[in-house]
Each structure stands twice: as structure tokens, then as C-alpha cells.
Amino acid sequence: MIWQTFAMLETRKVTAHLPADLLTRAQRATGEGITETLRRGLEMVAAAKAANELRRLRGKVRLSIDIEELRRDRR
């Protein structure tokens, strides 16, 4: 993915104190190493914030979408 390639160009090395059991459980869940597991966790936090912001807009944005037209377009 392009955004991942771009994101890899701008990285920061960090030191963090994490509960060992939490890191172990997270790594088991992802099946990946420490960096990949932490990256996935941070992406999930960012995605949750974006989802919450979108949820706040519920009912406040009017869209003029013809569902039937969209369905015909998918065929």
C-alpha cells in the first residue's frame, strides 16, 4: 500500500514501558513481532477515534444517494 510505504519513511524510535503479559498476549493475538504488534495497536486506536468522529455526525449529514441506482451499477 502506498500510505504504508510513505509512513515507513517517517518513523520514530521510541522507548516504552509495557506490562510484559500485555505485550505477550498482543503478540500472540497478532502472530507478529513487537514492532508490528505495536503498529497494529496504534492503527486500531487511530481508527477507533476516526470511527467515533464519524458516529457523531450520524443524522447530521444529508446525502442524496439513489440506492437502487448504486445496486444497478454494481451488476
PDB file of N, H, CA, C and O in Angstrom:
ATOM      1  N   MET A   1       0.829  -1.177   0.000  1.00  0.00           N
ATOM      2  CA  MET A   1       0.000   0.000   0.000  1.00  0.00           C
ATOM      3  C   MET A   1       0.877   1.245   0.000  1.00  0.00           C
ATOM      4  O   MET A   1       1.912   1.287   0.666  1.00  0.00           O
ATOM      5  N   ILE A   2       0.467   2.232  -0.732  1.00  0.00           N
ATOM      6  H   ILE A   2      -0.373   2.199  -1.273  1.00  0.00           H
ATOM      7  CA  ILE A   2       1.255   3.455  -0.860  1.00  0.00           C
ATOM      8  C   ILE A   2       1.410   4.156   0.472  1.00  0.00           C
ATOM      9  O   ILE A   2       2.512   4.579   0.822  1.00  0.00           O
ATOM     10  N   TRP A   3       0.302   4.292   1.240  1.00  0.00           N
ATOM     11  H   TRP A   3      -0.593   3.948   0.956  1.00  0.00           H
ATOM     12  CA  TRP A   3       0.400   5.021   2.502  1.00  0.00           C
ATOM     13  C   TRP A   3       1.338   4.342   3.471  1.00  0.00           C
ATOM     14  O   TRP A   3       1.996   5.021   4.259  1.00  0.00           O
ATOM     15  N   GLN A   4       1.422   3.013   3.441  1.00  0.00           N
ATOM     16  H   GLN A   4       0.887   2.461   2.802  1.00  0.00           H
ATOM     17  CA  GLN A   4       2.339   2.314   4.330  1.00  0.00           C
ATOM     18  C   GLN A   4       3.778   2.590   3.934  1.00  0.00           C
ATOM     19  O   GLN A   4       4.637   2.771   4.796  1.00  0.00           O
ATOM     20  N   THR A   5       4.044   2.623   2.644  1.00  0.00           N
ATOM     21  H   THR A   5       3.346   2.475   1.943  1.00  0.00           H
ATOM     22  CA  THR A   5       5.389   2.925   2.181  1.00  0.00           C
ATOM     23  C   THR A   5       5.785   4.324   2.618  1.00  0.00           C
ATOM     24  O   THR A   5       6.900   4.528   3.097  1.00  0.00           O
ATOM     25  N   PHE A   6       4.886   5.294   2.459  1.00  0.00           N
ATOM     26  H   PHE A   6       3.980   5.128   2.070  1.00  0.00           H
ATOM     27  CA  PHE A   6       5.167   6.664   2.864  1.00  0.00           C
ATOM     28  C   PHE A   6       5.373   6.743   4.371  1.00  0.00           C
ATOM     29  O   PHE A   6       6.287   7.415   4.850  1.00  0.00           O
ATOM     30  N   ALA A   7       4.506   6.045   5.119  1.00  0.00           N
ATOM     31  H   ALA A   7       3.764   5.499   4.730  1.00  0.00           H
ATOM     32  CA  ALA A   7       4.604   6.074   6.573  1.00  0.00           C
ATOM     33  C   ALA A   7       5.932   5.483   7.040  1.00  0.00           C
ATOM     34  O   ALA A   7       6.485   5.925   8.047  1.00  0.00           O
ATOM     35  N   MET A   8       6.438   4.505   6.330  1.00  0.00           N
ATOM     36  H   MET A   8       5.988   4.146   5.513  1.00  0.00           H
ATOM     37  CA  MET A   8       7.693   3.886   6.718  1.00  0.00           C
ATOM     38  C   MET A   8       8.870   4.843   6.564  1.00  0.00           C
ATOM     39  O   MET A   8       9.896   4.673   7.223  1.00  0.00           O
ATOM     40  N   LEU A   9       8.732   5.843   5.704  1.00  0.00           N
ATOM     41  H   LEU A   9       7.898   5.981   5.168  1.00  0.00           H
ATOM     42  CA  LEU A   9       9.806   6.805   5.524  1.00  0.00           C
ATOM     43  C   LEU A   9       9.940   7.722   6.731  1.00  0.00           C
ATOM     44  O   LEU A   9      11.027   8.225   7.014  1.00  0.00           O
ATOM     45  N   GLU A  10       8.850   7.939   7.435  1.00  0.00           N
ATOM     46  H   GLU A  10       7.967   7.530   7.205  1.00  0.00           H
ATOM     47  CA  GLU A  10       8.852   8.817   8.600  1.00  0.00           C
ATOM     48  C   GLU A  10       8.574   7.997   9.842  1.00  0.00           C
ATOM     49  O   GLU A  10       7.425   7.879  10.268  1.00  0.00           O
ATOM     50  N   THR A  11       9.614   7.434  10.422  1.00  0.00           N
ATOM     51  H   THR A  11      10.547   7.530  10.076  1.00  0.00           H
ATOM     52  CA  THR A  11       9.431   6.616  11.612  1.00  0.00           C
ATOM     53  C   THR A  11      10.121   7.274  12.800  1.00  0.00           C
ATOM     54  O   THR A  11      11.006   8.116  12.645  1.00  0.00           O
ATOM     55  N   ARG A  12       9.695   6.869  13.980  1.00  0.00           N
ATOM     56  H   ARG A  12       8.977   6.185  14.106  1.00  0.00           H
ATOM     57  CA  ARG A  12      10.319   7.338  15.212  1.00  0.00           C
ATOM     58  C   ARG A  12      10.650   6.134  16.063  1.00  0.00           C
ATOM     59  O   ARG A  12       9.850   5.206  16.187  1.00  0.00           O
ATOM     60  N   LYS A  13      11.812   6.154  16.638  1.00  0.00           N
ATOM     61  H   LYS A  13      12.461   6.908  16.537  1.00  0.00           H
ATOM     62  CA  LYS A  13      12.183   5.099  17.574  1.00  0.00           C
ATOM     63  C   LYS A  13      11.755   5.576  18.954  1.00  0.00           C
ATOM     64  O   LYS A  13      12.055   6.700  19.357  1.00  0.00           O
ATOM     65  N   VAL A  14      11.046   4.704  19.677  1.00  0.00           N
ATOM     66  H   VAL A  14      10.802   3.791  19.350  1.00  0.00           H
ATOM     67  CA  VAL A  14      10.543   5.083  20.990  1.00  0.00           C
ATOM     68  C   VAL A  14      10.923   4.029  22.029  1.00  0.00           C
ATOM     69  O   VAL A  14      11.179   2.870  21.702  1.00  0.00           O
ATOM     70  N   THR A  15      10.952   4.459  23.266  1.00  0.00           N
ATOM     71  H   THR A  15      10.744   5.401  23.531  1.00  0.00           H
ATOM     72  CA  THR A  15      11.135   3.547  24.381  1.00  0.00           C
ATOM     73  C   THR A  15       9.841   3.582  25.175  1.00  0.00           C
ATOM     74  O   THR A  15       9.343   4.657  25.512  1.00  0.00           O
ATOM     75  N   ALA A  16       9.303   2.426  25.470  1.00  0.00           N
ATOM     76  H   ALA A  16       9.707   1.553  25.197  1.00  0.00           H
ATOM     77  CA  ALA A  16       8.044   2.373  26.206  1.00  0.00           C
ATOM     78  C   ALA A  16       8.131   1.279  27.263  1.00  0.00           C
ATOM     79  O   ALA A  16       8.714   0.220  27.031  1.00  0.00           O
ATOM     80  N   HIS A  17       7.551   1.547  28.413  1.00  0.00           N
ATOM     81  H   HIS A  17       7.078   2.407  28.601  1.00  0.00           H
ATOM     82  CA  HIS A  17       7.463   0.549  29.476  1.00  0.00           C
ATOM     83  C   HIS A  17       6.079  -0.066  29.396  1.00  0.00           C
ATOM     84  O   HIS A  17       5.074   0.599  29.646  1.00  0.00           O
ATOM     85  N   LEU A  18       6.038  -1.352  29.043  1.00  0.00           N
ATOM     86  H   LEU A  18       6.855  -1.892  28.841  1.00  0.00           H
ATOM     87  CA  LEU A  18       4.776  -2.056  28.839  1.00  0.00           C
ATOM     88  C   LEU A  18       4.699  -3.261  29.761  1.00  0.00           C
ATOM     89  O   LEU A  18       5.717  -3.895  30.036  1.00  0.00           O
ATOM     90  N   PRO A  19       3.510  -3.582  30.239  1.00  0.00           N
ATOM     91  CA  PRO A  19       3.372  -4.818  31.014  1.00  0.00           C
ATOM     92  C   PRO A  19       3.730  -6.006  30.119  1.00  0.00           C
ATOM     93  O   PRO A  19       3.201  -6.150  29.017  1.00  0.00           O
ATOM     94  N   ALA A  20       4.630  -6.846  30.607  1.00  0.00           N
ATOM     95  H   ALA A  20       5.061  -6.729  31.502  1.00  0.00           H
ATOM     96  CA  ALA A  20       5.119  -7.970  29.811  1.00  0.00           C
ATOM     97  C   ALA A  20       3.989  -8.887  29.367  1.00  0.00           C
ATOM     98  O   ALA A  20       3.976  -9.352  28.228  1.00  0.00           O
ATOM     99  N   ASP A  21       3.033  -9.151  30.269  1.00  0.00           N
ATOM    100  H   ASP A  21       3.044  -8.773  31.195  1.00  0.00           H
ATOM    101  CA  ASP A  21       1.951 -10.066  29.904  1.00  0.00           C
ATOM    102  C   ASP A  21       1.061  -9.464  28.821  1.00  0.00           C
ATOM    103  O   ASP A  21       0.563 -10.191  27.962  1.00  0.00           O
ATOM    104  N   LEU A  22       0.852  -8.143  28.847  1.00  0.00           N
ATOM    105  H   LEU A  22       1.257  -7.552  29.545  1.00  0.00           H
ATOM    106  CA  LEU A  22       0.040  -7.491  27.820  1.00  0.00           C
ATOM    107  C   LEU A  22       0.718  -7.597  26.457  1.00  0.00           C
ATOM    108  O   LEU A  22       0.070  -7.909  25.458  1.00  0.00           O
ATOM    109  N   LEU A  23       2.017  -7.338  26.423  1.00  0.00           N
ATOM    110  H   LEU A  23       2.543  -7.084  27.235  1.00  0.00           H
ATOM    111  CA  LEU A  23       2.754  -7.439  25.160  1.00  0.00           C
ATOM    112  C   LEU A  23       2.746  -8.880  24.653  1.00  0.00           C
ATOM    113  O   LEU A  23       2.570  -9.112  23.457  1.00  0.00           O
ATOM    114  N   THR A  24       2.931  -9.828  25.530  1.00  0.00           N
ATOM    115  H   THR A  24       3.074  -9.639  26.501  1.00  0.00           H
ATOM    116  CA  THR A  24       2.925 -11.241  25.134  1.00  0.00           C
ATOM    117  C   THR A  24       1.573 -11.637  24.557  1.00  0.00           C
ATOM    118  O   THR A  24       1.501 -12.282  23.511  1.00  0.00           O
ATOM    119  N   ARG A  25       0.486 -11.242  25.253  1.00  0.00           N
ATOM    120  H   ARG A  25       0.544 -10.717  26.102  1.00  0.00           H
ATOM    121  CA  ARG A  25      -0.856 -11.572  24.753  1.00  0.00           C
ATOM    122  C   ARG A  25      -1.129 -10.904  23.408  1.00  0.00           C
ATOM    123  O   ARG A  25      -1.724 -11.509  22.516  1.00  0.00           O
ATOM    124  N   ALA A  26      -0.691  -9.653  23.268  1.00  0.00           N
ATOM    125  H   ALA A  26      -0.208  -9.161  23.992  1.00  0.00           H
ATOM    126  CA  ALA A  26      -0.907  -8.936  21.999  1.00  0.00           C
ATOM    127  C   ALA A  26      -0.132  -9.598  20.872  1.00  0.00           C
ATOM    128  O   ALA A  26      -0.644  -9.730  19.760  1.00  0.00           O
ATOM    129  N   GLN A  27       1.107 -10.016  21.148  1.00  0.00           N
ATOM    130  H   GLN A  27       1.523  -9.908  22.051  1.00  0.00           H
ATOM    131  CA  GLN A  27       1.900 -10.684  20.117  1.00  0.00           C
ATOM    132  C   GLN A  27       1.291 -12.025  19.730  1.00  0.00           C
ATOM    133  O   GLN A  27       1.313 -12.406  18.560  1.00  0.00           O
ATOM    134  N   ARG A  28       0.753 -12.734  20.699  1.00  0.00           N
ATOM    135  H   ARG A  28       0.735 -12.425  21.650  1.00  0.00           H
ATOM    136  CA  ARG A  28       0.083 -13.997  20.375  1.00  0.00           C
ATOM    137  C   ARG A  28      -1.126 -13.734  19.489  1.00  0.00           C
ATOM    138  O   ARG A  28      -1.392 -14.481  18.548  1.00  0.00           O
ATOM    139  N   ALA A  29      -1.853 -12.669  19.797  1.00  0.00           N
ATOM    140  H   ALA A  29      -1.637 -12.062  20.562  1.00  0.00           H
ATOM    141  CA  ALA A  29      -3.057 -12.342  19.028  1.00  0.00           C
ATOM    142  C   ALA A  29      -2.721 -11.968  17.597  1.00  0.00           C
ATOM    143  O   ALA A  29      -3.446 -12.338  16.673  1.00  0.00           O
ATOM    144  N   THR A  30      -1.619 -11.232  17.399  1.00  0.00           N
ATOM    145  H   THR A  30      -1.030 -10.932  18.149  1.00  0.00           H
ATOM    146  CA  THR A  30      -1.260 -10.812  16.040  1.00  0.00           C
ATOM    147  C   THR A  30      -0.421 -11.860  15.320  1.00  0.00           C
ATOM    148  O   THR A  30      -0.434 -11.935  14.092  1.00  0.00           O
ATOM    149  N   GLY A  31       0.306 -12.665  16.082  1.00  0.00           N
ATOM    150  H   GLY A  31       0.316 -12.605  17.080  1.00  0.00           H
ATOM    151  CA  GLY A  31       1.221 -13.616  15.462  1.00  0.00           C
ATOM    152  C   GLY A  31       2.422 -12.924  14.854  1.00  0.00           C
ATOM    153  O   GLY A  31       3.081 -13.473  13.971  1.00  0.00           O
ATOM    154  N   GLU A  32       2.710 -11.710  15.328  1.00  0.00           N
ATOM    155  H   GLU A  32       2.174 -11.264  16.045  1.00  0.00           H
ATOM    156  CA  GLU A  32       3.803 -10.917  14.754  1.00  0.00           C
ATOM    157  C   GLU A  32       4.759 -10.465  15.847  1.00  0.00           C
ATOM    158  O   GLU A  32       4.537 -10.732  17.028  1.00  0.00           O
ATOM    159  N   GLY A  33       5.823  -9.781  15.448  1.00  0.00           N
ATOM    160  H   GLY A  33       6.004  -9.564  14.489  1.00  0.00           H
ATOM    161  CA  GLY A  33       6.823  -9.276  16.373  1.00  0.00           C
ATOM    162  C   GLY A  33       6.343  -8.037  17.122  1.00  0.00           C
ATOM    163  O   GLY A  33       5.212  -7.583  16.951  1.00  0.00           O
ATOM    164  N   ILE A  34       7.233  -7.507  17.952  1.00  0.00           N
ATOM    165  H   ILE A  34       8.152  -7.876  18.090  1.00  0.00           H
ATOM    166  CA  ILE A  34       6.881  -6.366  18.789  1.00  0.00           C
ATOM    167  C   ILE A  34       6.513  -5.145  17.952  1.00  0.00           C
ATOM    168  O   ILE A  34       5.459  -4.548  18.172  1.00  0.00           O
ATOM    169  N   THR A  35       7.350  -4.766  17.006  1.00  0.00           N
ATOM    170  H   THR A  35       8.206  -5.251  16.827  1.00  0.00           H
ATOM    171  CA  THR A  35       7.086  -3.564  16.210  1.00  0.00           C
ATOM    172  C   THR A  35       5.777  -3.675  15.460  1.00  0.00           C
ATOM    173  O   THR A  35       4.972  -2.745  15.475  1.00  0.00           O
ATOM    174  N   GLU A  36       5.554  -4.807  14.802  1.00  0.00           N
ATOM    175  H   GLU A  36       6.208  -5.564  14.790  1.00  0.00           H
ATOM    176  CA  GLU A  36       4.328  -4.989  14.029  1.00  0.00           C
ATOM    177  C   GLU A  36       3.102  -4.979  14.938  1.00  0.00           C
ATOM    178  O   GLU A  36       2.063  -4.424  14.581  1.00  0.00           O
ATOM    179  N   THR A  37       3.229  -5.595  16.113  1.00  0.00           N
ATOM    180  H   THR A  37       4.074  -6.045  16.403  1.00  0.00           H
ATOM    181  CA  THR A  37       2.113  -5.640  17.059  1.00  0.00           C
ATOM    182  C   THR A  37       1.783  -4.247  17.569  1.00  0.00           C
ATOM    183  O   THR A  37       0.613  -3.868  17.627  1.00  0.00           O
ATOM    184  N   LEU A  38       2.802  -3.480  17.940  1.00  0.00           N
ATOM    185  H   LEU A  38       3.753  -3.788  17.893  1.00  0.00           H
ATOM    186  CA  LEU A  38       2.573  -2.114  18.417  1.00  0.00           C
ATOM    187  C   LEU A  38       1.992  -1.242  17.313  1.00  0.00           C
ATOM    188  O   LEU A  38       1.095  -0.436  17.561  1.00  0.00           O
ATOM    189  N   ARG A  39       2.503  -1.400  16.094  1.00  0.00           N
ATOM    190  H   ARG A  39       3.232  -2.055  15.893  1.00  0.00           H
ATOM    191  CA  ARG A  39       1.980  -0.619  14.977  1.00  0.00           C
ATOM    192  C   ARG A  39       0.505  -0.915  14.756  1.00  0.00           C
ATOM    193  O   ARG A  39      -0.292   0.002  14.554  1.00  0.00           O
ATOM    194  N   ARG A  40       0.136  -2.203  14.795  1.00  0.00           N
ATOM    195  H   ARG A  40       0.784  -2.947  14.960  1.00  0.00           H
ATOM    196  CA  ARG A  40      -1.261  -2.578  14.603  1.00  0.00           C
ATOM    197  C   ARG A  40      -2.141  -1.996  15.712  1.00  0.00           C
ATOM    198  O   ARG A  40      -3.241  -1.512  15.443  1.00  0.00           O
ATOM    199  N   GLY A  41      -1.661  -2.041  16.947  1.00  0.00           N
ATOM    200  H   GLY A  41      -0.768  -2.434  17.165  1.00  0.00           H
ATOM    201  CA  GLY A  41      -2.412  -1.479  18.065  1.00  0.00           C
ATOM    202  C   GLY A  41      -2.619   0.018  17.909  1.00  0.00           C
ATOM    203  O   GLY A  41      -3.715   0.521  18.160  1.00  0.00           O
ATOM    204  N   LEU A  42      -1.581   0.736  17.499  1.00  0.00           N
ATOM    205  H   LEU A  42      -0.691   0.328  17.295  1.00  0.00           H
ATOM    206  CA  LEU A  42      -1.695   2.185  17.297  1.00  0.00           C
ATOM    207  C   LEU A  42      -2.652   2.510  16.154  1.00  0.00           C
ATOM    208  O   LEU A  42      -3.409   3.478  16.229  1.00  0.00           O
ATOM    209  N   GLU A  43      -2.617   1.698  15.094  1.00  0.00           N
ATOM    210  H   GLU A  43      -2.002   0.912  15.032  1.00  0.00           H
ATOM    211  CA  GLU A  43      -3.559   1.902  13.984  1.00  0.00           C
ATOM    212  C   GLU A  43      -4.990   1.693  14.447  1.00  0.00           C
ATOM    213  O   GLU A  43      -5.894   2.403  14.006  1.00  0.00           O
ATOM    214  N   MET A  44      -5.208   0.719  15.339  1.00  0.00           N
ATOM    215  H   MET A  44      -4.474   0.143  15.698  1.00  0.00           H
ATOM    216  CA  MET A  44      -6.548   0.462  15.851  1.00  0.00           C
ATOM    217  C   MET A  44      -7.046   1.631  16.710  1.00  0.00           C
ATOM    218  O   MET A  44      -8.221   1.993  16.650  1.00  0.00           O
ATOM    219  N   VAL A  45      -6.158   2.211  17.499  1.00  0.00           N
ATOM    220  H   VAL A  45      -5.203   1.917  17.548  1.00  0.00           H
ATOM    221  CA  VAL A  45      -6.537   3.372  18.312  1.00  0.00           C
ATOM    222  C   VAL A  45      -6.929   4.539  17.407  1.00  0.00           C
ATOM    223  O   VAL A  45      -7.942   5.197  17.644  1.00  0.00           O
ATOM    224  N   ALA A  46      -6.128   4.796  16.371  1.00  0.00           N
ATOM    225  H   ALA A  46      -5.305   4.261  16.179  1.00  0.00           H
ATOM    226  CA  ALA A  46      -6.424   5.889  15.440  1.00  0.00           C
ATOM    227  C   ALA A  46      -7.735   5.629  14.695  1.00  0.00           C
ATOM    228  O   ALA A  46      -8.531   6.549  14.502  1.00  0.00           O
ATOM    229  N   ALA A  47      -7.959   4.388  14.278  1.00  0.00           N
ATOM    230  H   ALA A  47      -7.313   3.642  14.435  1.00  0.00           H
ATOM    231  CA  ALA A  47      -9.192   4.047  13.557  1.00  0.00           C
ATOM    232  C   ALA A  47     -10.411   4.205  14.464  1.00  0.00           C
ATOM    233  O   ALA A  47     -11.468   4.646  14.011  1.00  0.00           O
ATOM    234  N   ALA A  48     -10.271   3.849  15.739  1.00  0.00           N
ATOM    235  H   ALA A  48      -9.412   3.491  16.107  1.00  0.00           H
ATOM    236  CA  ALA A  48     -11.390   3.986  16.680  1.00  0.00           C
ATOM    237  C   ALA A  48     -11.764   5.451  16.856  1.00  0.00           C
ATOM    238  O   ALA A  48     -12.945   5.785  16.948  1.00  0.00           O
ATOM    239  N   LYS A  49     -10.772   6.322  16.903  1.00  0.00           N
ATOM    240  H   LYS A  49      -9.812   6.052  16.828  1.00  0.00           H
ATOM    241  CA  LYS A  49     -11.055   7.757  17.039  1.00  0.00           C
ATOM    242  C   LYS A  49     -11.788   8.267  15.806  1.00  0.00           C
ATOM    243  O   LYS A  49     -12.759   9.014  15.923  1.00  0.00           O
ATOM    244  N   ALA A  50     -11.332   7.870  14.636  1.00  0.00           N
ATOM    245  H   ALA A  50     -10.544   7.263  14.540  1.00  0.00           H
ATOM    246  CA  ALA A  50     -11.999   8.287  13.396  1.00  0.00           C
ATOM    247  C   ALA A  50     -13.439   7.775  13.352  1.00  0.00           C
ATOM    248  O   ALA A  50     -14.342   8.497  12.928  1.00  0.00           O
ATOM    249  N   ALA A  51     -13.652   6.540  13.786  1.00  0.00           N
ATOM    250  H   ALA A  51     -12.919   5.954  14.131  1.00  0.00           H
ATOM    251  CA  ALA A  51     -15.000   5.964  13.794  1.00  0.00           C
ATOM    252  C   ALA A  51     -15.905   6.728  14.751  1.00  0.00           C
ATOM    253  O   ALA A  51     -17.072   6.971  14.443  1.00  0.00           O
ATOM    254  N   ASN A  52     -15.377   7.104  15.905  1.00  0.00           N
ATOM    255  H   ASN A  52     -14.430   6.906  16.156  1.00  0.00           H
ATOM    256  CA  ASN A  52     -16.164   7.887  16.865  1.00  0.00           C
ATOM    257  C   ASN A  52     -16.550   9.246  16.298  1.00  0.00           C
ATOM    258  O   ASN A  52     -17.671   9.714  16.495  1.00  0.00           O
ATOM    259  N   GLU A  53     -15.624   9.870  15.598  1.00  0.00           N
ATOM    260  H   GLU A  53     -14.714   9.490  15.437  1.00  0.00           H
ATOM    261  CA  GLU A  53     -15.916  11.174  14.992  1.00  0.00           C
ATOM    262  C   GLU A  53     -16.997  11.041  13.923  1.00  0.00           C
ATOM    263  O   GLU A  53     -17.876  11.897  13.819  1.00  0.00           O
ATOM    264  N   LEU A  54     -16.938   9.980  13.135  1.00  0.00           N
ATOM    265  H   LEU A  54     -16.224   9.285  13.220  1.00  0.00           H
ATOM    266  CA  LEU A  54     -17.970   9.747  12.124  1.00  0.00           C
ATOM    267  C   LEU A  54     -19.321   9.460  12.781  1.00  0.00           C
ATOM    268  O   LEU A  54     -20.361   9.915  12.305  1.00  0.00           O
ATOM    269  N   ARG A  55     -19.293   8.700  13.879  1.00  0.00           N
ATOM    270  H   ARG A  55     -18.448   8.330  14.265  1.00  0.00           H
ATOM    271  CA  ARG A  55     -20.521   8.377  14.591  1.00  0.00           C
ATOM    272  C   ARG A  55     -21.212   9.646  15.102  1.00  0.00           C
ATOM    273  O   ARG A  55     -22.440   9.719  15.119  1.00  0.00           O
ATOM    274  N   ARG A  56     -20.433  10.632  15.514  1.00  0.00           N
ATOM    275  H   ARG A  56     -19.435  10.572  15.500  1.00  0.00           H
ATOM    276  CA  ARG A  56     -21.007  11.893  15.991  1.00  0.00           C
ATOM    277  C   ARG A  56     -21.757  12.631  14.896  1.00  0.00           C
ATOM    278  O   ARG A  56     -22.656  13.422  15.184  1.00  0.00           O
ATOM    279  N   LEU A  57     -21.399  12.383  13.647  1.00  0.00           N
ATOM    280  H   LEU A  57     -20.669  11.741  13.413  1.00  0.00           H
ATOM    281  CA  LEU A  57     -22.059  13.042  12.519  1.00  0.00           C
ATOM    282  C   LEU A  57     -23.363  12.359  12.127  1.00  0.00           C
ATOM    283  O   LEU A  57     -24.109  12.873  11.293  1.00  0.00           O
ATOM    284  N   ARG A  58     -23.634  11.221  12.717  1.00  0.00           N
ATOM    285  H   ARG A  58     -23.028  10.804  13.394  1.00  0.00           H
ATOM    286  CA  ARG A  58     -24.823  10.450  12.340  1.00  0.00           C
ATOM    287  C   ARG A  58     -26.080  11.309  12.428  1.00  0.00           C
ATOM    288  O   ARG A  58     -26.379  11.903  13.464  1.00  0.00           O
ATOM    289  N   GLY A  59     -26.804  11.358  11.319  1.00  0.00           N
ATOM    290  H   GLY A  59     -26.562  10.876  10.478  1.00  0.00           H
ATOM    291  CA  GLY A  59     -28.040  12.119  11.260  1.00  0.00           C
ATOM    292  C   GLY A  59     -27.846  13.598  10.978  1.00  0.00           C
ATOM    293  O   GLY A  59     -28.823  14.335  10.847  1.00  0.00           O
ATOM    294  N   LYS A  60     -26.597  14.045  10.882  1.00  0.00           N
ATOM    295  H   LYS A  60     -25.803  13.446  10.988  1.00  0.00           H
ATOM    296  CA  LYS A  60     -26.324  15.464  10.663  1.00  0.00           C
ATOM    297  C   LYS A  60     -25.927  15.774   9.226  1.00  0.00           C
ATOM    298  O   LYS A  60     -25.879  16.937   8.828  1.00  0.00           O
ATOM    299  N   VAL A  61     -25.645  14.742   8.455  1.00  0.00           N
ATOM    300  H   VAL A  61     -25.684  13.796   8.779  1.00  0.00           H
ATOM    301  CA  VAL A  61     -25.223  14.926   7.069  1.00  0.00           C
ATOM    302  C   VAL A  61     -26.296  14.335   6.168  1.00  0.00           C
ATOM    303  O   VAL A  61     -26.672  13.172   6.316  1.00  0.00           O
ATOM    304  N   ARG A  62     -26.777  15.129   5.249  1.00  0.00           N
ATOM    305  H   ARG A  62     -26.472  16.074   5.128  1.00  0.00           H
ATOM    306  CA  ARG A  62     -27.794  14.666   4.302  1.00  0.00           C
ATOM    307  C   ARG A  62     -27.101  14.255   3.004  1.00  0.00           C
ATOM    308  O   ARG A  62     -26.349  15.032   2.415  1.00  0.00           O
ATOM    309  N   LEU A  63     -27.364  13.040   2.575  1.00  0.00           N
ATOM    310  H   LEU A  63     -27.975  12.410   3.054  1.00  0.00           H
ATOM    311  CA  LEU A  63     -26.802  12.538   1.329  1.00  0.00           C
ATOM    312  C   LEU A  63     -27.938  12.240   0.369  1.00  0.00           C
ATOM    313  O   LEU A  63     -28.976  11.703   0.757  1.00  0.00           O
ATOM    314  N   SER A  64     -27.730  12.590  -0.873  1.00  0.00           N
ATOM    315  H   SER A  64     -26.887  13.026  -1.188  1.00  0.00           H
ATOM    316  CA  SER A  64     -28.744  12.271  -1.880  1.00  0.00           C
ATOM    317  C   SER A  64     -28.231  11.113  -2.724  1.00  0.00           C
ATOM    318  O   SER A  64     -27.664  11.304  -3.800  1.00  0.00           O
ATOM    319  N   ILE A  65     -28.445   9.920  -2.212  1.00  0.00           N
ATOM    320  H   ILE A  65     -28.905   9.765  -1.338  1.00  0.00           H
ATOM    321  CA  ILE A  65     -27.969   8.712  -2.881  1.00  0.00           C
ATOM    322  C   ILE A  65     -29.173   7.879  -3.277  1.00  0.00           C
ATOM    323  O   ILE A  65     -30.082   7.645  -2.481  1.00  0.00           O
ATOM    324  N   ASP A  66     -29.158   7.436  -4.523  1.00  0.00           N
ATOM    325  H   ASP A  66     -28.420   7.626  -5.170  1.00  0.00           H
ATOM    326  CA  ASP A  66     -30.204   6.552  -5.010  1.00  0.00           C
ATOM    327  C   ASP A  66     -29.692   5.120  -4.862  1.00  0.00           C
ATOM    328  O   ASP A  66     -28.895   4.651  -5.674  1.00  0.00           O
ATOM    329  N   ILE A  67     -30.151   4.440  -3.832  1.00  0.00           N
ATOM    330  H   ILE A  67     -30.799   4.820  -3.172  1.00  0.00           H
ATOM    331  CA  ILE A  67     -29.682   3.087  -3.536  1.00  0.00           C
ATOM    332  C   ILE A  67     -29.901   2.143  -4.715  1.00  0.00           C
ATOM    333  O   ILE A  67     -29.025   1.340  -5.036  1.00  0.00           O
ATOM    334  N   GLU A  68     -31.034   2.231  -5.346  1.00  0.00           N
ATOM    335  H   GLU A  68     -31.746   2.883  -5.085  1.00  0.00           H
ATOM    336  CA  GLU A  68     -31.314   1.350  -6.486  1.00  0.00           C
ATOM    337  C   GLU A  68     -30.324   1.589  -7.622  1.00  0.00           C
ATOM    338  O   GLU A  68     -29.880   0.643  -8.273  1.00  0.00           O
ATOM    339  N   GLU A  69     -29.983   2.840  -7.855  1.00  0.00           N
ATOM    340  H   GLU A  69     -30.343   3.608  -7.326  1.00  0.00           H
ATOM    341  CA  GLU A  69     -29.005   3.154  -8.905  1.00  0.00           C
ATOM    342  C   GLU A  69     -27.641   2.570  -8.557  1.00  0.00           C
ATOM    343  O   GLU A  69     -26.951   2.045  -9.430  1.00  0.00           O
ATOM    344  N   LEU A  70     -27.250   2.656  -7.302  1.00  0.00           N
ATOM    345  H   LEU A  70     -27.811   3.083  -6.592  1.00  0.00           H
ATOM    346  CA  LEU A  70     -25.984   2.071  -6.873  1.00  0.00           C
ATOM    347  C   LEU A  70     -25.989   0.563  -7.051  1.00  0.00           C
ATOM    348  O   LEU A  70     -24.994  -0.022  -7.479  1.00  0.00           O
ATOM    349  N   ARG A  71     -27.093  -0.055  -6.729  1.00  0.00           N
ATOM    350  H   ARG A  71     -27.902   0.420  -6.382  1.00  0.00           H
ATOM    351  CA  ARG A  71     -27.188  -1.509  -6.876  1.00  0.00           C
ATOM    352  C   ARG A  71     -27.092  -1.913  -8.337  1.00  0.00           C
ATOM    353  O   ARG A  71     -26.431  -2.899  -8.665  1.00  0.00           O
ATOM    354  N   ARG A  72     -27.744  -1.163  -9.219  1.00  0.00           N
ATOM    355  H   ARG A  72     -28.281  -0.362  -8.952  1.00  0.00           H
ATOM    356  CA  ARG A  72     -27.665  -1.466 -10.647  1.00  0.00           C
ATOM    357  C   ARG A  72     -26.226  -1.300 -11.149  1.00  0.00           C
ATOM    358  O   ARG A  72     -25.767  -2.052 -12.009  1.00  0.00           O
ATOM    359  N   ASP A  73     -25.537  -0.324 -10.608  1.00  0.00           N
ATOM    360  H   ASP A  73     -25.910   0.286  -9.910  1.00  0.00           H
ATOM    361  CA  ASP A  73     -24.160  -0.044 -11.023  1.00  0.00           C
ATOM    362  C   ASP A  73     -23.218  -1.167 -10.624  1.00  0.00           C
ATOM    363  O   ASP A  73     -22.190  -1.357 -11.275  1.00  0.00           O
ATOM    364  N   ARG A  74     -23.534  -1.911  -9.581  1.00  0.00           N
ATOM    365  H   ARG A  74     -24.369  -1.756  -9.053  1.00  0.00           H
ATOM    366  CA  ARG A  74     -22.677  -2.998  -9.104  1.00  0.00           C
ATOM    367  C   ARG A  74     -22.764  -4.228  -9.990  1.00  0.00           C
ATOM    368  O   ARG A  74     -21.850  -5.053  -9.991  1.00  0.00           O
ATOM    369  N   ARG A  75     -23.848  -4.367 -10.747  1.00  0.00           N
ATOM    370  H   ARG A  75     -24.590  -3.698 -10.747  1.00  0.00           H
ATOM    371  CA  ARG A  75     -24.046  -5.575 -11.554  1.00  0.00           C
ATOM    372  C   ARG A  75     -23.167  -5.631 -12.745  1.00  0.00           C
ATOM    373  O   ARG A  75     -23.227  -6.591 -13.513  1.00  0.00           O
TER     374      ARG A  75
END
